[in-house]
Amino acid sequence: MKITLTPGQAVSVHGWWRARESLTWGDVLSNEQLSFKKLLDYNLREQDLFLLQPDIQSWIKAGKITLDDFPRLKLWGGNPIRDFKADLADMARMQWSVDTLLRMDVGYQDLVDLGLIPETMVLFNYTLAMWASLGFRRVHAENTANHILFKLFTMTKQDVMAALK
């Protein structure tokens, strides 16, 4: 598959002397400078990049995407845990919003499966409402010590329980 480039994109992607008004996956693979982010910087659209290479694992194996790119990989159905093997430290370091996690199909249970415990929830700096939208439920709070819930949400356990499903 190849995509069509504008004259400006052709020069940016291929260089002044080798400019071509198309781009193939082979071109991307053969040029270390061409990454997902760099191609977006050249004003290529995510839709075009999806047409160019719809297999997210091909992008990953080629080293053409990074964990930072995952919020932009909706067309690929990109999930940083499943596809990129991100761990809990990676997820906390990214400081993604709850909406971003939900768009990437990451929920509370996914984070628990990575090793999230109530004591480490503080790394994400989310409110109770945010955690609830990710799937934190009353049953999770029931098994959490009062002082930890207070540290996380500055609320008593009773108030936390009342606020959750």
C-alpha positions as a Markdown table, in Angstrom:
| # | Residue | x | y | z |
|---|---|---|---|---|
| 1 | Met | 0.0 | 0.0 | 0.0 |
| 2 | Lys | 1.2 | 3.5 | -0.7 |
| 3 | Ile | -0.2 | 6.9 | 0.3 |
| 4 | Thr | 0.0 | 10.1 | -1.7 |
| 5 | Leu | 2.1 | 13.0 | -0.3 |
| 6 | Thr | 1.8 | 16.7 | -1.0 |
| 7 | Pro | 4.9 | 18.3 | -2.6 |
| 8 | Gly | 5.9 | 19.7 | 0.8 |
| 9 | Gln | 5.5 | 16.3 | 2.5 |
| 10 | Ala | 7.4 | 14.6 | -0.3 |
| 11 | Val | 10.4 | 16.9 | 0.3 |
| 12 | Ser | 10.2 | 16.5 | 4.1 |
| 13 | Val | 9.8 | 12.7 | 4.0 |
| 14 | His | 12.2 | 11.8 | 1.2 |
| 15 | Gly | 14.6 | 14.8 | 1.0 |
| 16 | Trp | 15.0 | 17.4 | -1.6 |
| 17 | Trp | 16.9 | 15.3 | -4.1 |
| 18 | Arg | 14.9 | 12.1 | -3.8 |
| 19 | Ala | 11.4 | 13.6 | -3.4 |
| 20 | Arg | 8.5 | 11.3 | -4.4 |
| 21 | Glu | 4.9 | 12.1 | -4.0 |
| 22 | Ser | 4.1 | 8.7 | -2.4 |
| 23 | Leu | 5.1 | 6.8 | 0.7 |
| 24 | Thr | 5.2 | 3.1 | 1.2 |
| 25 | Trp | 5.7 | 1.0 | 4.4 |
| 26 | Gly | 9.0 | -0.1 | 2.9 |
| 27 | Asp | 10.0 | 3.6 | 2.8 |
| 28 | Val | 9.2 | 3.9 | 6.5 |
| 29 | Leu | 11.1 | 0.8 | 7.4 |
| 30 | Ser | 14.2 | 1.8 | 5.4 |
| 31 | Asn | 14.5 | 5.3 | 7.0 |
| 32 | Glu | 15.5 | 5.3 | 10.7 |
| 33 | Gln | 14.3 | 8.9 | 10.9 |
| 34 | Leu | 10.7 | 8.1 | 10.0 |
| 35 | Ser | 8.6 | 7.3 | 13.1 |
| 36 | Phe | 4.9 | 7.6 | 13.7 |
| 37 | Lys | 5.4 | 10.9 | 15.5 |
| 38 | Lys | 7.7 | 12.3 | 12.8 |
| 39 | Leu | 5.2 | 11.4 | 10.1 |
| 40 | Leu | 2.5 | 13.2 | 12.0 |
| 41 | Asp | 4.9 | 16.2 | 12.3 |
| 42 | Tyr | 5.0 | 16.2 | 8.5 |
| 43 | Asn | 1.2 | 16.6 | 8.6 |
| 44 | Leu | 0.3 | 13.1 | 7.5 |
| 45 | Arg | -3.0 | 12.1 | 8.9 |
| 46 | Glu | -3.5 | 9.1 | 11.3 |
| 47 | Gln | -6.0 | 7.7 | 8.7 |
| 48 | Asp | -3.2 | 7.7 | 6.1 |
| 49 | Leu | -0.8 | 6.0 | 8.4 |
| 50 | Phe | -3.4 | 3.4 | 9.2 |
| 51 | Leu | -3.8 | 2.7 | 5.5 |
| 52 | Leu | -0.1 | 2.5 | 5.1 |
| 53 | Gln | 0.3 | -0.1 | 7.9 |
| 54 | Pro | -2.9 | -1.3 | 9.7 |
| 55 | Asp | -1.0 | -3.8 | 11.9 |
| 56 | Ile | 0.0 | -2.2 | 15.1 |
| 57 | Gln | 2.5 | -5.0 | 15.9 |
| 58 | Ser | 4.4 | -4.1 | 12.7 |
| 59 | Trp | 4.8 | -0.5 | 13.9 |
| 60 | Ile | 6.0 | -1.8 | 17.3 |
| 61 | Lys | 8.4 | -4.4 | 16.0 |
| 62 | Ala | 9.9 | -1.8 | 13.6 |
| 63 | Gly | 10.4 | 0.5 | 16.6 |
| 64 | Lys | 8.3 | 3.2 | 14.8 |
| 65 | Ile | 6.0 | 3.9 | 17.7 |
| 66 | Thr | 6.6 | 4.6 | 21.4 |
| 67 | Leu | 4.4 | 4.4 | 24.4 |
| 68 | Asp | 3.9 | 8.1 | 24.0 |
| 69 | Asp | 2.1 | 7.5 | 20.7 |
| 70 | Phe | -0.6 | 5.2 | 22.1 |
| 71 | Pro | -3.3 | 7.9 | 22.7 |
| 72 | Arg | -3.1 | 8.6 | 18.9 |
| 73 | Leu | -3.5 | 4.9 | 17.9 |
| 74 | Lys | -7.3 | 4.7 | 18.2 |
| 75 | Leu | -7.7 | 3.5 | 14.6 |
| 76 | Trp | -5.4 | 0.6 | 15.4 |
| 77 | Gly | -7.3 | -0.2 | 18.7 |
| 78 | Gly | -4.0 | 0.4 | 20.5 |
| 79 | Asn | -3.9 | -0.7 | 24.1 |
| 80 | Pro | -0.6 | 0.1 | 25.7 |
| 81 | Ile | -0.7 | -2.9 | 28.1 |
| 82 | Arg | -1.7 | -5.5 | 25.6 |
| 83 | Asp | 0.2 | -4.2 | 22.6 |
| 84 | Phe | 3.2 | -2.5 | 24.0 |
| 85 | Lys | 3.6 | -4.6 | 27.2 |
| 86 | Ala | 3.5 | -1.5 | 29.4 |
| 87 | Asp | 3.9 | -2.1 | 33.1 |
| 88 | Leu | 2.4 | -0.3 | 36.0 |
| 89 | Ala | 5.4 | 2.1 | 36.2 |
| 90 | Asp | 5.0 | 2.9 | 32.6 |
| 91 | Met | 1.4 | 3.6 | 33.0 |
| 92 | Ala | 1.9 | 5.9 | 36.1 |
| 93 | Arg | 4.8 | 7.7 | 34.4 |
| 94 | Met | 2.7 | 8.6 | 31.3 |
| 95 | Gln | 0.3 | 10.6 | 33.5 |
| 96 | Trp | -2.5 | 10.0 | 31.0 |
| 97 | Ser | -6.0 | 11.3 | 31.8 |
| 98 | Val | -8.8 | 8.9 | 32.7 |
| 99 | Asp | -10.5 | 9.7 | 29.4 |
| 100 | Thr | -7.3 | 8.8 | 27.6 |
| 101 | Leu | -7.1 | 5.5 | 29.4 |
| 102 | Leu | -10.7 | 4.7 | 28.6 |
| 103 | Arg | -10.2 | 5.6 | 24.9 |
| 104 | Met | -7.3 | 3.0 | 25.0 |
| 105 | Asp | -9.6 | 0.5 | 26.7 |
| 106 | Val | -7.6 | 0.5 | 29.9 |
| 107 | Gly | -9.6 | 0.1 | 33.1 |
| 108 | Tyr | -9.1 | -0.4 | 36.8 |
| 109 | Gln | -8.9 | -4.2 | 36.5 |
| 110 | Asp | -6.1 | -3.8 | 33.9 |
| 111 | Leu | -4.1 | -1.8 | 36.3 |
| 112 | Val | -4.7 | -4.2 | 39.1 |
| 113 | Asp | -3.6 | -7.0 | 36.8 |
| 114 | Leu | -0.3 | -5.1 | 36.4 |
| 115 | Gly | 0.1 | -4.9 | 40.2 |
| 116 | Leu | -1.9 | -1.8 | 41.2 |
| 117 | Ile | -2.8 | -1.9 | 44.9 |
| 118 | Pro | -4.6 | 0.8 | 46.9 |
| 119 | Glu | -1.2 | 2.1 | 48.3 |
| 120 | Thr | 0.1 | 2.7 | 44.7 |
| 121 | Met | -3.1 | 4.4 | 43.4 |
| 122 | Val | -1.6 | 7.6 | 44.6 |
| 123 | Leu | 0.9 | 7.5 | 41.8 |
| 124 | Phe | -1.9 | 8.3 | 39.3 |
| 125 | Asn | -3.3 | 11.4 | 41.2 |
| 126 | Tyr | -6.9 | 10.6 | 40.3 |
| 127 | Thr | -10.0 | 11.7 | 42.2 |
| 128 | Leu | -12.5 | 9.1 | 43.5 |
| 129 | Ala | -14.8 | 10.0 | 40.6 |
| 130 | Met | -12.0 | 9.3 | 38.1 |
| 131 | Trp | -11.2 | 6.0 | 39.7 |
| 132 | Ala | -14.9 | 5.1 | 39.7 |
| 133 | Ser | -15.1 | 5.8 | 35.9 |
| 134 | Leu | -12.2 | 3.4 | 35.5 |
| 135 | Gly | -14.0 | 0.7 | 37.4 |
| 136 | Phe | -13.1 | 1.2 | 41.0 |
| 137 | Arg | -16.1 | -0.1 | 42.9 |
| 138 | Arg | -17.5 | -0.4 | 46.4 |
| 139 | Val | -16.1 | -3.9 | 46.7 |
| 140 | His | -12.6 | -2.6 | 46.1 |
| 141 | Ala | -13.0 | 0.1 | 48.8 |
| 142 | Glu | -14.4 | -2.5 | 51.3 |
| 143 | Asn | -11.1 | -4.3 | 51.3 |
| 144 | Thr | -9.0 | -1.1 | 51.7 |
| 145 | Ala | -7.9 | 0.3 | 55.0 |
| 146 | Asn | -9.5 | 3.5 | 56.3 |
| 147 | His | -6.2 | 5.4 | 56.4 |
| 148 | Ile | -5.4 | 4.5 | 52.8 |
| 149 | Leu | -8.7 | 5.7 | 51.5 |
| 150 | Phe | -8.3 | 8.9 | 53.5 |
| 151 | Lys | -4.9 | 9.4 | 52.0 |
| 152 | Leu | -6.1 | 8.8 | 48.5 |
| 153 | Phe | -9.4 | 10.8 | 48.6 |
| 154 | Thr | -9.3 | 12.8 | 51.8 |
| 155 | Met | -12.6 | 11.1 | 52.6 |
| 156 | Thr | -13.7 | 8.7 | 55.3 |
| 157 | Lys | -14.3 | 5.1 | 54.3 |
| 158 | Gln | -18.0 | 5.6 | 54.9 |
| 159 | Asp | -18.1 | 8.6 | 52.5 |
| 160 | Val | -16.1 | 6.7 | 49.9 |
| 161 | Met | -18.4 | 3.7 | 50.2 |
| 162 | Ala | -21.5 | 6.0 | 49.9 |
| 163 | Ala | -20.1 | 7.5 | 46.7 |
| 164 | Leu | -19.4 | 4.2 | 44.9 |
| 165 | Lys | -21.6 | 1.7 | 43.2 |
